[in-house]
Amino acid sequence: MREKGYSVATSFNAEYSPGTVVTGKWRNNRFMIQRVLGSGANGTVYLVQKVGYREYYALKMGNDTLELQSEINVLTALQKERKQKDNEEGITHRPYLLEVDDYSVQRRDIPFYVMRYVEGRPLHWFIRKRGKEWLGIVGLRLLEKLRDLHQLGFVFGDLKPENVMVSEYGEVELIDYGGVSTIGRSVKQFTEWYDRGYWNAGTRTSDEGYDLFAFAVLCIQLLHEDALKELAFKHLPQTRTMSDLLSLVQHSNRLNPYAEWLTKAIRGEFEGSDQAQILWRQQLTKPQTLTSPTTKTPRWLRLSFTFSILLLSVVVYLAFRL
């Protein structure tokens, strides 16, 4: 059976090494694999270059065409929405989806699609290198991506640092749409730390709040990972609650600049991602009060200071006597 020229019943799992050339069966375009960007249950994402061109792309090779087709549908919807906005604003953005095809190897047809790629590093690498103060602007751009997805009726689902690519200038791109599901359905894929159900903070039904909760935990990880690890591993699954996260937010100086936003996201109090984005933008413009931890003066330094005062007093006394 064939549909729109692409195979529809393929299941295959393999990982290809750098230098492998993926040739499309139907369009005959050739893409050279540079390295693996990420790998999951339903496929692998590679960094590739189209043979003869310098620009980089992200190529997702799927294990099952039906699963991959749902991702392609999401990207197509995003592309249509973006094109409409570009026409209204008189600007042009790079398309989300560049190509869909099959890769024929070992008598199998492996489905793949090619999408745009932001040359950069995964979110956690970027923040580690550039500094935690970058979370504000990068977070805002990530929320914009999620809002665009929500407006089309989809939830990203498997939001985690590895699925967020950030350029040197803070441009953000989501690179794996394998966890995307329609609003109202069950979440297709998730990673425990960022999952609302993992913290007993709500269901695994796809809604805007699910992505916002994951975004909140992602922020906590980036700013206070050691405390998050302690929370995650010290409780049994049935005793783990969102109150643990809220307590961490309230008592952490590192999270203080984002405390209001994080609290609302964890509690599920945002009406939607539009409201969440507005509050995030507002908190970026607020002046932040920097609080330095109180440091004790070393005992030896206090004794030296006291001795100096006594010595000075003796000198002054003798000077007046003489």
VMD Tcl script that draws the C-alpha trace (Angstrom):
set ca {
  {0.00 0.00 0.00}
  {1.26 3.48 -0.87}
  {0.08 6.92 0.13}
  {1.33 10.12 -1.48}
  {4.37 8.30 -2.79}
  {5.76 7.31 0.62}
  {5.87 3.98 2.39}
  {3.24 3.56 5.14}
  {4.11 0.36 6.97}
  {7.79 0.46 7.77}
  {9.36 -0.26 11.15}
  {13.12 -0.18 11.37}
  {15.66 1.06 13.87}
  {19.26 1.89 12.98}
  {21.82 4.58 13.65}
  {24.11 5.77 10.89}
  {27.65 7.05 11.30}
  {29.03 10.43 10.17}
  {29.77 10.47 6.46}
  {26.77 8.32 5.53}
  {24.92 9.81 2.56}
  {21.14 9.52 2.76}
  {19.62 9.61 -0.73}
  {15.90 10.23 -1.08}
  {14.13 7.50 -3.02}
  {11.56 9.82 -4.59}
  {13.30 13.20 -4.86}
  {16.88 11.94 -5.20}
  {18.27 14.67 -2.96}
  {21.36 13.63 -1.00}
  {22.15 14.51 2.61}
  {25.43 13.73 4.36}
  {25.20 12.87 8.06}
  {27.52 14.91 10.29}
  {26.50 13.62 13.72}
  {23.57 12.46 15.84}
  {21.58 15.27 17.48}
  {19.27 13.03 19.45}
  {17.65 9.62 19.53}
  {14.33 8.41 20.90}
  {11.72 5.68 20.77}
  {10.38 6.70 17.38}
  {13.53 7.70 15.52}
  {16.86 9.47 15.38}
  {17.63 13.10 14.54}
  {20.83 13.80 12.61}
  {22.72 16.95 11.77}
  {23.14 16.84 7.97}
  {24.32 18.88 5.04}
  {22.73 18.68 1.63}
  {25.47 17.44 -0.69}
  {26.89 20.41 -2.57}
  {25.59 22.99 -0.07}
  {27.06 24.49 3.10}
  {23.86 24.97 5.13}
  {23.02 22.55 7.92}
  {19.67 20.82 8.43}
  {18.12 18.45 10.94}
  {17.06 15.12 9.43}
  {14.67 12.91 11.40}
  {14.74 9.25 10.39}
  {11.75 7.38 11.77}
  {11.10 3.84 12.89}
  {7.50 3.91 11.68}
  {5.98 5.96 8.87}
  {2.61 6.43 10.56}
  {4.30 7.88 13.65}
  {6.51 10.09 11.51}
  {3.54 11.27 9.47}
  {1.93 12.80 12.54}
  {5.09 14.85 13.11}
  {5.08 15.91 9.48}
  {1.46 17.03 9.82}
  {2.42 19.23 12.78}
  {5.35 20.79 10.92}
  {3.17 21.37 7.86}
  {0.55 23.13 9.99}
  {3.24 25.28 11.62}
  {4.65 26.13 8.23}
  {1.25 27.13 6.88}
  {0.61 29.34 9.91}
  {4.04 30.94 9.66}
  {3.61 31.64 5.95}
  {0.30 33.36 6.63}
  {1.91 35.56 9.30}
  {4.85 36.32 7.02}
  {2.45 37.48 4.31}
  {0.66 39.74 6.80}
  {3.92 41.19 8.17}
  {5.76 41.34 4.84}
  {8.69 39.23 6.04}
  {10.03 35.76 5.27}
  {11.18 33.05 7.66}
  {12.93 29.81 6.84}
  {10.40 26.98 6.42}
  {9.92 24.43 9.19}
  {9.75 21.48 6.82}
  {12.00 21.23 3.80}
  {11.55 17.71 2.50}
  {9.87 14.34 3.10}
  {11.13 11.14 1.51}
  {12.22 7.52 2.03}
  {15.75 6.16 2.33}
  {16.13 2.76 0.65}
  {18.70 0.55 2.33}
  {18.98 -3.22 2.74}
  {15.70 -3.67 0.86}
  {13.87 -1.46 3.34}
  {12.32 1.97 2.90}
  {13.10 4.11 5.95}
  {10.98 7.30 6.14}
  {12.65 10.62 6.92}
  {11.97 14.31 6.85}
  {14.30 17.31 6.78}
  {13.64 20.46 8.78}
  {15.46 23.68 9.50}
  {18.27 23.66 12.01}
  {19.52 26.32 14.39}
  {23.29 26.00 14.54}
  {24.09 25.98 18.21}
  {24.00 23.83 21.32}
  {21.33 22.12 23.43}
  {19.77 24.49 25.96}
  {21.64 23.22 29.03}
  {24.99 23.47 27.25}
  {24.21 27.02 26.13}
  {23.24 28.20 29.62}
  {26.29 26.51 31.14}
  {28.57 28.31 28.68}
  {26.93 31.73 28.41}
  {25.57 32.15 31.93}
  {22.26 31.74 33.75}
  {21.30 35.37 33.06}
  {20.56 34.22 29.48}
  {17.61 32.14 30.67}
  {15.35 35.19 30.54}
  {15.56 35.92 26.82}
  {16.04 32.29 25.76}
  {13.06 31.29 27.88}
  {10.92 33.96 26.25}
  {11.78 32.67 22.78}
  {11.05 29.10 23.82}
  {7.67 30.16 25.19}
  {6.94 31.79 21.83}
  {7.62 28.46 20.11}
  {5.28 26.66 22.50}
  {2.59 29.31 22.07}
  {2.70 28.94 18.27}
  {2.28 25.19 18.68}
  {-0.60 25.57 21.13}
  {-2.42 27.99 18.86}
  {-2.49 25.24 16.23}
  {-4.02 22.78 18.70}
  {-0.88 20.81 19.60}
  {1.18 20.20 22.74}
  {4.92 19.54 22.44}
  {4.91 16.99 25.25}
  {8.51 15.85 25.62}
  {10.03 19.20 26.51}
  {13.59 18.84 27.83}
  {16.92 20.63 27.26}
  {18.09 18.09 24.68}
  {15.11 18.95 22.47}
  {15.84 22.69 22.51}
  {18.66 24.02 20.31}
  {20.02 27.52 20.97}
  {22.24 29.56 18.66}
  {25.09 31.80 19.80}
  {22.67 34.74 19.70}
  {19.91 33.07 21.69}
  {17.74 31.98 18.76}
  {15.72 28.92 19.75}
  {14.49 25.90 17.79}
  {12.70 22.72 18.84}
  {14.39 19.81 17.10}
  {12.27 16.72 17.79}
  {8.51 16.69 17.34}
  {8.12 13.01 18.19}
  {6.24 13.79 21.42}
  {3.76 16.21 19.88}
  {0.11 15.32 20.44}
  {-3.25 16.94 19.80}
  {-4.70 18.94 22.69}
  {-7.11 16.76 24.65}
  {-5.37 13.46 23.93}
  {-2.88 11.58 26.07}
  {0.74 12.72 26.01}
  {2.66 10.51 23.56}
  {6.15 10.81 25.03}
  {7.58 12.32 28.17}
  {10.75 12.41 30.26}
  {10.17 11.82 33.96}
  {11.62 14.97 35.52}
  {9.55 17.26 33.32}
  {6.37 15.20 33.46}
  {3.41 16.55 35.44}
  {2.35 13.03 36.38}
  {5.80 12.24 37.79}
  {5.27 14.94 40.44}
  {1.60 13.99 41.00}
  {0.72 17.50 39.87}
  {-1.88 16.59 37.25}
  {-2.79 14.20 34.48}
  {-0.91 13.25 31.33}
  {-3.64 14.72 29.16}
  {-2.25 17.09 26.53}
  {-3.05 20.69 27.41}
  {-1.12 23.94 27.39}
  {-0.47 23.61 31.12}
  {1.42 20.36 30.54}
  {4.07 22.14 28.46}
  {4.19 25.08 30.88}
  {4.75 22.72 33.82}
  {7.58 21.03 31.91}
  {9.05 24.46 31.12}
  {8.98 25.35 34.84}
  {10.84 22.18 35.85}
  {13.30 22.78 33.02}
  {14.03 26.24 34.48}
  {14.51 24.77 37.95}
  {16.96 22.25 36.53}
  {18.97 24.93 34.74}
  {19.17 27.20 37.79}
  {19.22 24.77 40.74}
  {19.81 21.26 39.44}
  {21.36 19.86 42.61}
  {18.25 20.69 44.66}
  {15.95 19.25 41.97}
  {17.91 15.99 41.94}
  {17.60 15.74 45.70}
  {13.82 16.21 45.48}
  {13.42 13.70 42.67}
  {15.30 10.89 44.38}
  {14.47 11.29 48.06}
  {10.73 10.50 47.64}
  {8.86 7.39 46.57}
  {6.72 7.92 43.45}
  {3.50 7.89 45.49}
  {4.78 10.49 47.97}
  {6.27 12.88 45.42}
  {4.16 16.06 45.09}
  {4.21 19.45 43.45}
  {4.46 20.95 46.96}
  {8.09 19.83 46.95}
  {8.73 21.89 43.83}
  {6.83 24.89 45.21}
  {8.84 24.79 48.43}
  {12.07 24.73 46.46}
  {10.96 27.73 44.39}
  {9.99 29.71 47.50}
  {13.24 29.08 49.37}
  {15.83 29.24 46.58}
  {17.66 32.53 45.96}
  {18.64 31.24 42.52}
  {14.98 30.84 41.52}
  {13.77 34.03 43.16}
  {13.71 36.19 39.97}
  {11.31 33.69 38.37}
  {9.41 32.60 41.49}
  {6.04 34.13 40.58}
  {6.02 32.59 37.11}
  {7.27 29.19 38.27}
  {4.67 29.02 41.04}
  {1.79 29.69 38.65}
  {3.08 27.17 36.10}
  {3.57 24.41 38.69}
  {0.10 25.01 40.12}
  {-1.44 25.10 36.65}
  {-2.85 28.59 37.16}
  {-2.13 30.04 33.72}
  {-5.15 30.36 31.42}
  {-2.88 29.52 28.51}
  {0.54 30.06 26.99}
  {-0.37 33.60 25.88}
  {-0.80 34.66 29.50}
  {2.33 32.75 30.50}
  {4.40 34.50 27.86}
  {3.11 37.93 28.90}
  {4.05 37.35 32.55}
  {7.49 36.03 31.58}
  {8.10 39.15 29.49}
  {6.97 41.38 32.36}
  {9.31 39.74 34.84}
  {12.23 40.40 32.49}
  {11.61 44.14 32.72}
  {11.36 44.20 36.52}
  {14.44 45.43 38.38}
  {15.96 42.53 40.25}
  {17.16 42.87 43.80}
  {20.44 41.07 44.12}
  {20.90 39.47 47.50}
  {24.35 38.37 48.51}
  {24.69 35.63 51.06}
  {25.89 36.80 54.48}
  {29.51 35.85 54.99}
  {31.19 35.56 58.38}
  {34.40 37.44 58.96}
  {37.16 34.95 59.77}
  {38.10 34.84 63.47}
  {41.76 35.54 62.75}
  {40.80 38.69 60.85}
  {38.60 39.92 63.70}
  {41.42 39.33 66.20}
  {43.91 41.15 63.97}
  {41.55 44.10 63.68}
  {41.06 44.21 67.49}
  {44.81 44.04 68.08}
  {45.36 46.88 65.58}
  {42.83 49.07 67.42}
  {44.49 48.37 70.77}
  {47.93 49.08 69.33}
  {46.70 52.34 67.82}
  {45.19 53.35 71.16}
  {48.49 52.71 72.96}
  {50.43 54.76 70.40}
  {47.99 57.68 70.70}
  {48.12 57.52 74.51}
  {51.92 57.52 74.59}
  {52.04 60.36 72.09}
  {49.94 62.58 74.36}
  {51.92 61.58 77.48}
  {55.18 62.49 75.82}
}
mol new
graphics top color blue
foreach p $ca { graphics top sphere $p radius 0.5 }
foreach p [lrange $ca 0 end-1] q [lrange $ca 1 end] { graphics top cylinder $p $q radius 0.2 }
display resetview
